[in-house]
Amino acid sequence: MSDSKPSTHNHILVYPLASSGHFIPLLDLTRHLLRHGLTITVVISAANLPLLDPLISSHPASLHKLLLPDPPVDRSLSPHPLIAKVTATRQLFDPIVRWFESHPAPPATVISDFFLGWTHDLASYLGIRHVVFSPSGALGYSVFHALWRDVLQIKALHGGEKDDENFVLSFPDIPNSPGLHWWQLSQVWRGYKEGEPGYESFRKGVLDNMTSWGFVFNTFEGLEGEYIDHVKKLIGHDRVWAVGPLLPDEHDRLGSTGRGGSSAVPPDDLLMWLDKKRDDSVVYICFGSREMLSEKEMGALTDALKRSNVEFILCVQASGSSLIPSGFEHEVGGRGFVVKGWAPQLAILRHRAVGSFVTHCGWNSTMEGVTSGVMMLTWPLGADQFTNAALLVDRLGVGKRVRDGGSESVPDSVELARLLEESLSVDRPERVRVKELSRAAIKAVKEGTSVKNLNTFRQAFI
């Protein structure tokens, strides 16, 4: 860009993806950076302002918003809604350039979600640095990148056989050579069509990420050190920082209960219910903000809960609450607490009464579960969740699989009931290991590698 005014070194433009699982951890990173005197402007739409406003209130002089409307989605560019949504955000290129040109002290860096790879072109045009933020782990991102980089070769290898769902795709270049069955691969990736504008734009963005000035991961070296090193080799430099877990301090009750939005039930009601329970006696069950069980899966889960006699909190999306069988809450009585909508997950997991976590293995949930020191029963449903589940179960030994079969498999309710009960046994090796990993996570952000990496990253803006 010609005739541009000098940018301000300590001013950062932060561009999150408008999805809670991506927005929340990047907002957590923003909170950390604000504590060190940096000026930050966040690209945001009106719909997501409630997530940002509390942080603006506490940092009115240094945190600003660049309010832009959600661009219209052109489904002719791609039939997949996520690809079409991400592609649509590129329409904000010119509005952001106009804002930059009119700003008296524009930013010198843009930090963007890894889905928004087109911001590499934006940063190049503006003559500023581009930093990629990954809300996924380093292993999950390594697999994600390999899939999009080699999509044509992989599809040719598979041959497009629709009935070959058990075809195993291995990634020998990634440490420990992870492998995934075809049915475990992301539906977004599986829908790729060569030459389709939306998909080609998205793929270009994924590849452009690897030419960025820097990369930030919400993970810690004690969890994924070998995969962080792998990403450094891929990118060709050491400006790759593991700064997680990006979570509110364990003593920050408001941060734990309000993180991500308003709870569907008063947090105090949930916490008072937990206060009455014994240590490590409650199973927490949640499948994130996007994923939803099928009717058969919900039937198996609720039947297992009735059989098991464990005390539990079951959190389901409001839109999926109709799948809970009629009369279930009455049958389980006071040993079950059902939340229909958003729940203060971090506060729940940190409570002394919670001993295990039935999870879809989204990376935010993975980090929260590990940091809280609860054993995990893994029930992945899509995206990077199968990779995360394998990390938890096979590499780290802090979880047990609930679902282990094809895309249509449903857990046996009798076996699931047994797993629920056993997950609360104090002598399970998984519980011992996850407590050790929890201590390592807390040390990383207080005095270890993550706080050192965050300080090194921050120094680049001073």
C-alpha positions as CSV (number, residue, x, y, z in Angstrom):
1,M,0.0,0.0,0.0
2,S,1.4,3.4,-0.9
3,D,1.4,6.7,1.0
4,S,0.4,5.0,4.3
5,K,1.1,6.7,7.6
6,P,3.5,4.9,10.0
7,S,1.8,2.2,12.1
8,T,2.0,2.1,15.9
9,H,4.2,-0.7,17.2
10,N,2.1,-1.5,20.3
11,H,-1.2,-1.3,18.6
12,I,-2.7,-4.7,17.5
13,L,-5.7,-5.5,15.4
14,V,-7.3,-8.7,16.7
15,Y,-9.7,-10.5,14.3
16,P,-11.5,-13.5,15.8
17,L,-13.8,-15.9,14.0
18,A,-17.4,-15.3,15.0
19,S,-17.9,-18.6,16.7
20,S,-17.8,-19.1,20.5
21,G,-15.2,-21.9,20.4
22,H,-12.8,-19.7,18.5
23,F,-13.8,-16.3,19.9
24,I,-13.4,-17.1,23.6
25,P,-9.7,-18.2,23.6
26,L,-8.6,-15.3,21.4
27,L,-10.5,-13.0,23.8
28,D,-8.5,-14.7,26.6
29,L,-5.3,-13.9,24.8
30,T,-6.4,-10.3,24.3
31,R,-7.0,-10.0,28.1
32,H,-3.4,-11.1,28.8
33,L,-2.0,-8.6,26.3
34,L,-4.0,-5.8,27.7
35,R,-2.5,-6.3,31.1
36,H,0.9,-5.3,29.7
37,G,0.0,-2.0,28.3
38,L,-0.7,-2.8,24.7
39,T,-3.5,-1.1,22.6
40,I,-5.9,-3.5,20.9
41,T,-8.7,-3.1,18.5
42,V,-11.0,-6.0,17.9
43,V,-12.9,-6.6,14.7
44,I,-16.4,-7.5,15.8
45,S,-20.1,-7.5,14.8
46,A,-23.0,-6.3,16.9
47,A,-24.1,-9.9,17.6
48,N,-20.8,-10.6,19.5
49,L,-20.5,-7.3,21.4
50,P,-21.9,-8.8,24.7
51,L,-18.8,-11.0,24.8
52,L,-16.4,-8.1,24.4
53,D,-18.2,-5.3,26.3
54,P,-17.1,-6.5,29.8
55,L,-13.5,-6.4,28.8
56,I,-13.9,-3.0,27.2
57,S,-15.4,-1.8,30.5
58,S,-12.3,-2.9,32.4
59,H,-9.8,-1.5,29.8
60,P,-11.6,1.6,28.3
61,A,-8.5,3.4,27.3
62,S,-6.6,0.5,25.6
63,L,-9.3,-1.8,24.1
64,H,-11.4,-0.6,21.2
65,K,-13.8,-2.2,18.8
66,L,-14.0,-2.0,15.0
67,L,-17.7,-2.6,14.6
68,L,-18.4,-4.1,11.2
69,P,-21.6,-5.8,10.0
70,D,-21.6,-9.6,9.3
71,P,-21.1,-9.7,5.5
72,P,-23.8,-11.4,3.4
73,V,-23.0,-15.1,2.7
74,D,-23.0,-16.1,-0.9
75,R,-23.8,-19.9,-0.9
76,S,-23.1,-20.1,-4.6
77,L,-19.4,-19.9,-3.7
78,S,-19.6,-23.0,-1.6
79,P,-22.6,-25.2,-0.5
80,H,-20.9,-25.8,2.9
81,P,-22.1,-23.2,5.4
82,L,-18.7,-22.8,7.2
83,I,-16.7,-22.4,4.0
84,A,-19.3,-19.9,2.7
85,K,-19.2,-18.0,6.1
86,V,-15.4,-17.7,6.2
87,T,-15.2,-16.8,2.5
88,A,-17.8,-14.0,3.1
89,T,-15.6,-12.4,5.7
90,R,-13.1,-11.4,2.9
91,Q,-15.7,-8.7,2.0
92,L,-14.4,-6.8,5.0
93,F,-11.0,-6.4,3.4
94,D,-11.8,-2.9,2.0
95,P,-13.6,-1.6,5.1
96,I,-10.7,-2.6,7.2
97,V,-8.3,-0.9,4.8
98,R,-10.3,2.3,5.0
99,W,-10.4,2.2,8.8
100,F,-6.6,1.7,8.8
101,E,-6.0,4.6,6.4
102,S,-8.1,6.9,8.5
103,H,-6.7,5.9,11.9
104,P,-4.3,8.4,13.5
105,A,-2.2,5.5,14.9
106,P,-3.0,2.3,13.0
107,P,-1.8,-1.1,14.2
108,A,1.5,-2.7,13.2
109,T,0.2,-6.2,13.6
110,V,-2.9,-8.2,12.9
111,I,-3.6,-11.4,15.0
112,S,-6.3,-13.5,13.3
113,D,-8.0,-16.8,13.8
114,F,-6.5,-19.6,11.7
115,F,-9.7,-19.9,9.7
116,L,-9.2,-16.3,8.4
117,G,-6.1,-17.0,6.4
118,W,-7.0,-14.3,3.9
119,T,-5.9,-11.8,6.5
120,H,-2.4,-12.7,5.4
121,D,-3.1,-10.8,2.2
122,L,-4.6,-8.0,4.2
123,A,-1.5,-7.7,6.4
124,S,0.7,-7.7,3.3
125,Y,-1.3,-5.0,1.6
126,L,-1.1,-2.8,4.8
127,G,2.6,-3.6,5.3
128,I,2.1,-4.9,8.8
129,R,2.9,-8.3,10.5
130,H,0.5,-11.2,10.4
131,V,0.2,-13.5,13.4
132,V,-2.0,-16.6,13.3
133,F,-3.9,-17.6,16.5
134,S,-4.9,-21.3,16.8
135,P,-7.7,-22.2,19.2
136,S,-6.9,-25.8,18.3
137,G,-3.9,-27.7,19.7
138,A,-0.7,-28.1,17.8
139,L,-1.4,-31.7,17.0
140,G,-4.9,-30.9,15.7
141,Y,-3.5,-28.0,13.7
142,S,-0.8,-30.2,12.2
143,V,-3.4,-32.7,11.0
144,F,-5.6,-29.8,9.7
145,H,-2.8,-28.3,7.7
146,A,-1.7,-31.6,6.3
147,L,-5.3,-32.4,5.1
148,W,-5.7,-29.1,3.3
149,R,-2.1,-29.1,1.9
150,D,-2.4,-32.6,0.5
151,V,-6.1,-32.7,-0.2
152,L,-5.8,-33.7,-3.9
153,Q,-3.3,-36.5,-3.2
154,I,-5.3,-37.8,-0.3
155,K,-8.6,-37.9,-2.2
156,A,-6.8,-39.7,-5.1
157,L,-5.4,-42.2,-2.6
158,H,-8.8,-42.9,-1.2
159,G,-10.3,-43.1,-4.6
160,G,-13.6,-41.6,-3.6
161,E,-15.1,-44.9,-2.5
162,K,-18.1,-43.8,-0.4
163,D,-18.5,-47.1,1.2
164,D,-14.8,-47.2,2.4
165,E,-15.5,-45.4,5.6
166,N,-12.9,-47.4,7.5
167,F,-10.0,-46.4,5.2
168,V,-7.2,-45.3,7.5
169,L,-5.3,-42.2,6.6
170,S,-1.9,-41.9,8.3
171,F,0.3,-38.8,8.8
172,P,3.8,-40.2,8.9
173,D,5.4,-36.7,8.9
174,I,3.7,-35.7,12.2
175,P,5.3,-37.0,15.4
176,N,4.0,-40.4,16.5
177,S,2.4,-40.9,13.0
178,P,-1.3,-40.3,13.9
179,G,-3.9,-42.0,11.9
180,L,-7.6,-41.4,11.3
181,H,-10.4,-43.4,9.7
182,W,-12.1,-41.8,6.8
183,W,-15.3,-41.3,8.8
184,Q,-13.4,-39.4,11.4
185,L,-12.2,-36.7,9.0
186,S,-13.9,-33.3,9.1
187,Q,-17.1,-33.1,7.0
188,V,-15.9,-29.7,5.9
189,W,-12.7,-31.2,4.4
190,R,-14.5,-34.2,3.0
191,G,-16.8,-31.8,1.0
192,Y,-13.9,-30.2,-0.8
193,K,-14.4,-29.8,-4.6
194,E,-11.5,-28.8,-6.7
195,G,-12.1,-25.4,-8.4
196,E,-15.0,-24.4,-6.2
197,P,-14.3,-20.7,-5.4
198,G,-15.1,-20.9,-1.7
199,Y,-13.1,-24.0,-1.1
200,E,-10.1,-22.8,-3.1
201,S,-10.2,-19.4,-1.2
202,F,-10.3,-21.3,2.1
203,R,-7.5,-23.6,1.1
204,K,-5.3,-20.7,0.0
205,G,-5.8,-19.1,3.4
206,V,-4.7,-22.3,5.2
207,L,-1.5,-22.5,3.1
208,D,-0.9,-18.7,3.6
209,N,-1.0,-19.2,7.4
210,M,2.3,-21.0,7.2
211,T,4.0,-17.9,5.7
212,S,2.9,-15.7,8.6
213,W,5.3,-13.7,10.8
214,G,4.3,-15.7,13.9
215,F,1.9,-18.4,15.3
216,V,0.3,-18.5,18.8
217,F,-1.2,-21.7,20.2
218,N,-3.6,-22.1,23.2
219,T,-1.6,-25.1,24.5
220,F,1.5,-25.7,26.6
221,E,4.8,-27.4,25.9
222,G,4.4,-30.0,28.6
223,L,1.3,-31.2,26.8
224,E,2.3,-30.8,23.1
225,G,6.0,-29.9,23.0
226,E,6.8,-32.3,20.2
227,Y,4.0,-31.0,18.1
228,I,5.0,-27.3,18.7
229,D,8.4,-28.3,17.4
230,H,6.8,-29.9,14.4
231,V,5.0,-26.6,13.5
232,K,8.2,-24.7,13.8
233,K,9.8,-27.0,11.3
234,L,6.8,-26.6,8.9
235,I,7.0,-22.8,9.2
236,G,10.7,-22.6,9.1
237,H,11.3,-20.3,12.1
238,D,10.9,-20.3,15.9
239,R,8.3,-17.6,16.2
240,V,5.7,-20.2,17.4
241,W,4.5,-19.6,20.9
242,A,2.6,-22.0,23.2
243,V,0.9,-19.7,25.7
244,G,-1.9,-21.8,27.2
245,P,-4.0,-22.7,28.9
246,L,-5.6,-19.3,28.2
247,L,-8.0,-19.4,31.1
248,P,-9.1,-17.1,33.9
249,D,-7.2,-17.5,37.2
250,E,-8.6,-20.3,39.4
251,H,-9.5,-17.7,42.0
252,D,-11.3,-15.5,39.5
253,R,-14.9,-16.7,40.2
254,L,-16.5,-14.1,38.0
255,G,-14.2,-14.9,35.1
256,S,-14.9,-18.6,35.5
257,T,-18.7,-18.2,35.7
258,G,-19.1,-15.5,33.0
259,R,-16.6,-16.8,30.4
260,G,-18.4,-17.2,27.1
261,G,-21.7,-15.7,27.9
262,S,-24.7,-15.8,30.3
263,S,-25.5,-19.2,31.8
264,A,-28.9,-20.7,31.1
265,V,-29.3,-21.2,34.9
266,P,-27.9,-19.0,37.7
267,P,-24.3,-20.1,38.3
268,D,-24.9,-19.9,42.0
269,D,-27.7,-22.5,41.7
270,L,-25.3,-24.9,40.0
271,L,-22.4,-24.3,42.4
272,M,-24.7,-24.6,45.5
273,W,-25.9,-27.9,44.2
274,L,-22.3,-29.0,43.8
275,D,-21.4,-27.8,47.2
276,K,-23.6,-30.4,48.7
277,K,-21.8,-33.3,46.9
278,R,-18.7,-35.2,48.0
279,D,-15.3,-34.6,46.5
280,D,-14.9,-36.2,43.0
281,S,-18.4,-37.7,43.1
282,V,-20.1,-35.9,40.1
283,V,-19.8,-36.6,36.4
284,Y,-20.1,-33.5,34.2
285,I,-21.4,-34.1,30.6
286,C,-21.3,-31.6,27.8
287,F,-20.7,-31.7,24.1
288,G,-19.9,-28.0,23.4
289,S,-21.7,-25.1,21.8
290,R,-21.9,-26.6,18.3
291,E,-22.2,-30.4,18.5
292,M,-25.4,-32.3,19.3
293,L,-26.1,-35.9,19.9
294,S,-28.5,-37.9,17.7
295,E,-31.7,-39.2,19.2
296,K,-30.2,-42.7,19.5
297,E,-27.0,-41.3,21.2
298,M,-29.0,-39.3,23.7
299,G,-31.2,-42.3,24.4
300,A,-28.1,-44.4,25.2
301,L,-26.6,-41.6,27.4
302,T,-29.7,-41.1,29.4
303,D,-30.3,-44.8,29.8
304,A,-26.7,-45.2,31.1
305,L,-27.2,-42.4,33.5
306,K,-30.3,-44.0,34.9
307,R,-28.5,-47.4,35.2
308,S,-25.4,-46.0,36.8
309,N,-26.7,-44.2,39.8
310,V,-23.9,-41.6,39.5
311,E,-24.6,-38.0,40.3
312,F,-24.2,-35.8,37.3
313,I,-24.7,-32.4,35.5
314,L,-25.9,-32.8,31.9
315,C,-25.6,-29.8,29.7
316,V,-27.3,-29.8,26.3
317,Q,-27.9,-27.1,23.7
318,A,-31.3,-25.5,24.1
319,S,-32.2,-26.7,20.5
320,G,-31.3,-30.3,21.5
321,S,-33.1,-30.4,24.8
322,S,-36.2,-32.0,23.1
323,L,-34.1,-35.2,22.6
324,I,-34.0,-35.8,26.3
325,P,-36.6,-38.6,26.9
326,S,-39.8,-37.5,28.6
327,G,-39.7,-38.2,32.3
328,F,-35.9,-38.5,32.5
329,E,-35.4,-35.7,35.0
330,H,-38.1,-37.1,37.2
331,E,-36.6,-40.6,37.1
332,V,-33.1,-39.4,38.1
333,G,-34.4,-37.1,40.8
334,G,-31.9,-35.1,42.9
335,R,-28.8,-36.9,41.6
336,G,-29.0,-35.1,38.3
337,F,-28.9,-31.5,37.2
338,V,-29.9,-30.8,33.6
339,V,-28.9,-27.5,32.0
340,K,-30.6,-26.6,28.7
341,G,-28.3,-24.0,27.1
342,W,-25.0,-22.4,28.0
343,A,-23.4,-23.5,31.3
344,P,-20.4,-22.0,33.2
345,Q,-18.3,-25.0,32.3
346,L,-15.0,-23.9,33.7
347,A,-16.5,-23.1,37.1
348,I,-18.2,-26.5,37.1
349,L,-15.0,-28.4,36.1
350,R,-13.0,-26.6,38.8
351,H,-15.4,-27.5,41.6
352,R,-14.0,-30.1,44.0
353,A,-17.1,-32.3,43.6
354,V,-16.6,-32.9,39.9
355,G,-14.4,-36.0,39.2
356,S,-14.9,-36.8,35.5
357,F,-16.0,-35.2,32.3
358,V,-17.9,-36.8,29.4
359,T,-16.7,-34.5,26.5
360,H,-16.7,-34.2,22.7
361,C,-13.0,-33.2,23.0
362,G,-13.2,-29.8,21.5
363,W,-9.9,-28.1,22.3
364,N,-11.4,-25.6,24.7
365,S,-13.0,-28.4,26.6
366,T,-9.8,-30.4,26.5
367,M,-7.8,-27.6,27.9
368,E,-10.3,-26.9,30.6
369,G,-10.6,-30.6,31.6
370,V,-6.9,-31.1,31.7
371,T,-6.3,-27.9,33.8
372,S,-9.1,-28.8,36.2
373,G,-7.6,-32.3,36.7
374,V,-10.6,-34.4,35.8
375,M,-10.6,-37.7,34.0
376,M,-12.2,-37.5,30.6
377,L,-14.5,-39.9,28.9
378,T,-14.1,-39.1,25.3
379,W,-17.0,-38.9,22.9
380,P,-15.7,-37.1,19.8
381,L,-18.2,-36.0,17.1
382,G,-16.3,-34.1,14.4
383,A,-13.7,-31.6,13.4
384,D,-10.4,-32.0,15.3
385,Q,-12.1,-34.0,18.2
386,F,-11.0,-37.5,17.1
387,T,-7.3,-36.3,17.0
388,N,-7.8,-34.7,20.5
389,A,-9.4,-37.8,21.9
390,A,-6.5,-39.9,20.6
391,L,-4.0,-37.5,22.3
392,L,-5.9,-37.8,25.6
393,V,-6.4,-41.5,25.6
394,D,-3.4,-43.0,23.7
395,R,-0.6,-40.4,24.3
396,L,-1.4,-38.9,27.7
397,G,-3.4,-41.7,29.3
398,V,-5.9,-39.3,31.0
399,G,-9.1,-40.6,29.4
400,K,-11.1,-43.6,28.3
401,R,-13.1,-43.9,25.0
402,V,-16.9,-43.8,25.2
403,R,-17.5,-44.0,21.5
404,D,-15.2,-46.2,19.4
405,G,-16.7,-47.3,16.1
406,G,-18.0,-46.0,12.8
407,S,-19.9,-42.8,12.2
408,E,-23.2,-44.4,13.1
409,S,-22.0,-46.2,16.2
410,V,-23.9,-45.7,19.5
411,P,-22.4,-46.6,22.8
412,D,-23.8,-49.6,24.7
413,S,-25.7,-48.1,27.6
414,V,-24.7,-50.9,30.0
415,E,-21.0,-50.5,29.2
416,L,-21.4,-46.7,29.4
417,A,-23.0,-47.0,32.8
418,R,-20.0,-49.0,34.0
419,L,-17.6,-46.4,32.6
420,L,-19.4,-43.6,34.3
421,E,-19.2,-45.3,37.7
422,E,-15.5,-46.4,37.2
423,S,-14.5,-42.9,36.2
424,L,-15.1,-41.7,39.7
425,S,-12.9,-44.4,41.3
426,V,-10.1,-42.6,43.1
427,D,-7.5,-45.2,42.1
428,R,-7.9,-45.1,38.4
429,P,-4.6,-44.4,36.7
430,E,-6.1,-41.9,34.3
431,R,-7.1,-39.8,37.3
432,V,-3.6,-39.9,38.8
433,R,-2.1,-38.8,35.4
434,V,-4.6,-36.0,34.8
435,K,-3.9,-34.6,38.3
436,E,-0.1,-34.5,37.4
437,L,-0.9,-32.9,34.0
438,S,-3.1,-30.3,35.8
439,R,-0.2,-29.3,38.0
440,A,2.0,-29.0,35.0
441,A,-0.6,-26.8,33.2
442,I,-0.9,-24.4,36.2
443,K,2.8,-24.2,36.6
444,A,3.2,-23.4,32.9
445,V,1.0,-20.3,33.1
446,K,2.3,-19.1,36.5
447,E,6.1,-19.6,36.3
448,G,6.8,-22.0,33.4
449,T,7.1,-22.1,29.7
450,S,3.7,-20.5,28.8
451,V,4.3,-17.3,30.8
452,K,7.8,-17.1,29.4
453,N,6.5,-17.6,25.8
454,L,3.8,-15.0,26.4
455,N,6.4,-12.5,27.6
456,T,8.6,-13.2,24.7
457,F,5.7,-12.7,22.3
458,R,4.6,-9.5,24.1
459,Q,8.2,-8.1,23.8
460,A,7.7,-8.0,20.0
461,F,5.2,-5.2,20.5
462,I,7.1,-2.9,22.9
